[in-house]
Amino acid sequence: ESMGLDVFAPDRDVNQPATRAEVIHTILETMGITIGPKTNAEFSDVPKDHPYARSIVTASFMELIQGDTDADGNLLNTFRPDDPINRAEVVKIIAVAKALLGN
């Protein structure tokens, strides 16, 4: 909260599970990664007016995320931005971001 991150607005209940989109946005913001211009997300379930669409597009472009896959590893073109995220997914995103940034 003291960092003034977008996701932690005064009306946000920080005790509720975080969504996949909120976590992506927060990781980009805290790591100082510039969020790209507004554009259509490549995922069929991320509308262009989603509050974190730009963050999702940026994370995808940087290959921090790839979206959902089926049992054979084929991309499904979905991201589920408003679903809760699990710890393993968060750790993977942070590890990839740190490697990309050389940290």
VOPAGU-2260 file (C-alpha; in pm, 1 decimal, decimal comma):
REM VOPAGU-2260
SITE   aa  ch    i         X         Y         Z
SITE  GLU   A    0       0,0       0,0       0,0
SITE  SER   A    1     281,3     241,9      81,4
SITE  MET   A    2     411,6     204,1    -275,6
SITE  GLY   A    3      82,9     339,6    -413,7
SITE  LEU   A    4      29,4      42,3    -643,1
SITE  ASP   A    5    -278,1      63,6    -866,2
SITE  VAL   A    6    -427,2    -264,5    -750,9
SITE  PHE   A    7    -427,3    -159,9    -385,9
SITE  ALA   A    8    -687,1     113,9    -407,1
SITE  PRO   A    9    -840,7     222,5     -74,2
SITE  ASP   A   10   -1164,3      36,9    -152,8
SITE  ARG   A   11    -987,1    -293,7    -231,5
SITE  ASP   A   12   -1032,6    -581,3      10,4
SITE  VAL   A   13    -675,1    -711,8      26,2
SITE  ASN   A   14    -792,7   -1018,6     217,0
SITE  GLN   A   15    -976,3   -1152,1     -89,4
SITE  PRO   A   16    -794,8   -1384,9    -333,9
SITE  ALA   A   17    -601,5   -1198,1    -601,8
SITE  THR   A   18    -696,8   -1249,8    -964,4
SITE  ARG   A   19    -453,0   -1354,9   -1233,1
SITE  ALA   A   20    -481,5   -1012,7   -1399,2
SITE  GLU   A   21    -426,2    -821,0   -1074,4
SITE  VAL   A   22    -111,9   -1019,5    -998,6
SITE  ILE   A   23      28,8    -967,6   -1348,8
SITE  HIS   A   24     -33,3    -594,3   -1320,7
SITE  THR   A   25     122,4    -577,2    -973,3
SITE  ILE   A   26     433,9    -771,1   -1078,1
SITE  LEU   A   27     490,5    -543,7   -1377,9
SITE  GLU   A   28     434,9    -234,6   -1165,5
SITE  THR   A   29     663,3    -338,9    -878,5
SITE  MET   A   30     941,8    -447,5   -1114,0
SITE  GLY   A   31     927,6    -117,3   -1300,1
SITE  ILE   A   32     828,7    -279,0   -1630,7
SITE  THR   A   33     660,9     -31,5   -1863,3
SITE  ILE   A   34     308,1    -135,4   -1950,9
SITE  GLY   A   35     258,2    -110,5   -2325,2
SITE  PRO   A   36      -0,2      88,3   -2515,6
SITE  LYS   A   37    -361,4     -19,2   -2527,6
SITE  THR   A   38    -408,2    -298,0   -2777,8
SITE  ASN   A   39    -619,1    -606,7   -2822,7
SITE  ALA   A   40    -519,4    -899,5   -2607,9
SITE  GLU   A   41    -431,1   -1218,4   -2789,6
SITE  PHE   A   42    -643,7   -1416,6   -2546,6
SITE  SER   A   43   -1006,9   -1472,4   -2642,7
SITE  ASP   A   44   -1125,2   -1421,6   -2283,7
SITE  VAL   A   45    -951,6   -1085,8   -2226,2
SITE  PRO   A   46   -1172,3    -806,7   -2363,9
SITE  LYS   A   47    -993,6    -493,2   -2475,0
SITE  ASP   A   48   -1176,2    -295,2   -2206,1
SITE  HIS   A   49   -1060,8    -523,6   -1922,7
SITE  PRO   A   50    -891,7    -301,4   -1659,7
SITE  TYR   A   51    -567,0    -499,3   -1689,0
SITE  ALA   A   52    -574,3    -586,7   -2059,7
SITE  ARG   A   53    -263,1    -374,8   -2128,2
SITE  SER   A   54     -72,2    -550,2   -1850,9
SITE  ILE   A   55    -175,4    -891,3   -1982,0
SITE  VAL   A   56     -67,6    -798,1   -2335,6
SITE  THR   A   57     265,6    -664,7   -2204,4
SITE  ALA   A   58     330,2    -978,1   -1996,7
SITE  SER   A   59     245,1   -1198,8   -2291,8
SITE  PHE   A   60     469,3    -999,2   -2526,5
SITE  MET   A   61     755,5   -1030,9   -2276,4
SITE  GLU   A   62     680,0   -1404,9   -2247,5
SITE  LEU   A   63     611,7   -1380,5   -1875,4
SITE  ILE   A   64     287,1   -1563,2   -1942,6
SITE  GLN   A   65     166,6   -1783,8   -2222,5
SITE  GLY   A   66    -192,7   -1852,9   -2126,4
SITE  ASP   A   67    -372,0   -2179,3   -2073,3
SITE  THR   A   68    -273,7   -2506,7   -2236,9
SITE  ASP   A   69    -448,6   -2838,2   -2279,6
SITE  ALA   A   70    -319,8   -3172,0   -2147,9
SITE  ASP   A   71     -86,9   -3200,7   -2449,8
SITE  GLY   A   72      62,4   -2853,0   -2399,7
SITE  ASN   A   73    -126,9   -2688,7   -2686,9
SITE  LEU   A   74    -217,0   -2324,8   -2630,2
SITE  LEU   A   75    -589,1   -2263,4   -2580,9
SITE  ASN   A   76    -586,5   -1886,6   -2647,6
SITE  THR   A   77    -730,8   -1817,0   -2300,7
SITE  PHE   A   78    -590,1   -1657,9   -1986,8
SITE  ARG   A   79    -878,4   -1648,7   -1734,7
SITE  PRO   A   80    -792,1   -1296,1   -1611,2
SITE  ASP   A   81   -1051,3   -1285,5   -1334,3
SITE  ASP   A   82    -981,0   -1629,4   -1188,0
SITE  PRO   A   83    -774,5   -1662,1    -869,4
SITE  ILE   A   84    -405,8   -1734,4    -915,0
SITE  ASN   A   85    -212,5   -1996,9    -722,6
SITE  ARG   A   86     128,2   -1964,8    -558,5
SITE  ALA   A   87     305,4   -2181,5    -814,9
SITE  GLU   A   88     184,0   -1956,8   -1098,1
SITE  VAL   A   89     300,4   -1644,0    -914,5
SITE  VAL   A   90     643,0   -1791,4    -843,3
SITE  LYS   A   91     687,7   -1892,9   -1207,0
SITE  ILE   A   92     596,9   -1543,8   -1332,8
SITE  ILE   A   93     834,7   -1375,7   -1087,0
SITE  ALA   A   94    1117,7   -1615,6   -1173,7
SITE  VAL   A   95    1073,0   -1553,0   -1547,1
SITE  ALA   A   96    1053,5   -1175,8   -1491,1
SITE  LYS   A   97    1369,8   -1177,2   -1280,1
SITE  ALA   A   98    1554,8   -1380,9   -1543,6
SITE  LEU   A   99    1442,7   -1144,5   -1821,4
SITE  LEU   A  100    1551,9    -841,0   -1621,3
SITE  GLY   A  101    1881,5   -1000,5   -1518,7
SITE  ASN   A  102    1801,0    -991,6   -1146,8
